Amino acid sequence: MNKIKVIVIYALSNIQFFRKIIIESGSTVEEALLASNIISEDKKINIYKNKIGIYGTITHLKHIVKEGDQIEIYRELIIDPKELRRKKINLNKN
């Protein structure tokens, strides 16, 4: 079977975990994530709960990855962006 190169990324506010891996062609997102061993970097990473995307588009674990795909693990938002904007506006009014 052919091999392909993909990138796996997980970012926190102060650090980014970045893995370039080579996997079998026809591998799934789940297989790529497990092969990257990125889940060992942070206890908050749970590929079965965190949203996963490829180049910013949400995907599922059974999606077949292609050469050059960038698989991204999204973390939970601390605060909703709309709520943050409201709080900033209210602070500026005072």
N, C-alpha and C positions, 0 to 999 in steps of 0.2 A: 504494500500500500504506500501511497505517496505521503510525504510529510508536508505540513504547512506551518507557517509562523503566525502567531497571534500575540497580542499584548493584553495583559490583565492589569487593571488599575483600581485602586481603592484610595480615596483621599480623605484625610482629616483636615481640620482647620490649619494645623501646623506641619503636617508631613504627608507625603504622597508615597504610596507603595506601588511600585511599577515592576511588572515581570514580563519579559519577553520569553515566550516558550515555543517549543516545536512539538507539535502533536500530529497524530494520524489524521489524514484527510477523512472527512466524514464524522469527526468528533462533535459532540454536542457542547453547548455552553457549559453545562454542568461538568462534563469531563475535563474541559479546559480549566475551569476554576479549581477543580480538585488537583489537577496536574501541576498547576502553578504554586500550590501550597500557600497561597496568599492568606487563607483563613487562619493560619498560625500567627499572623502579624498582629491581630487585634481581636480580643474576645467578643467585640460587638459585631463582628462579621458573621452573618448567618445567611448563607446563600439561599436557604429555603424561606427566609423571611424578608431579607433586604431585596429591594427592587434591583434588577439587573438590566443593563442596556448595552447596545452596540452603537458606538458613535452617537450617543444621546437619545437613541430611540429604545424605549422599553421593549424587552424581549423575554422569552421564557427559557427555562433551563434545557429544554429538549431541542431548541433551535440548533441547526447545524452551522458551525462556524466556517468562515471562508478565509483564505489566505489574506493576511493583513488586517483582519478584524481587530478592533479595540474593544475589549469587553470591560465594562465599567460596573462596579458594585456601588450602589448609591446608599448613603447613610440616611438615617432618619433625620428630619429637620428638627432643630432645637426649637425654632419659632417659625410660625407661618410668615412668609415674606409680606403679606398684606398687613398682618398685625404689627410687624416691625415698622413698616411705613407709618401706620397710624400712631404708634408710640413716638416716632421721631417728629411727626407733625405736632403732636400734643406738647412735646418738650420745647419745640421752637416757639409755640404760642405763649408759653409762660415766661 
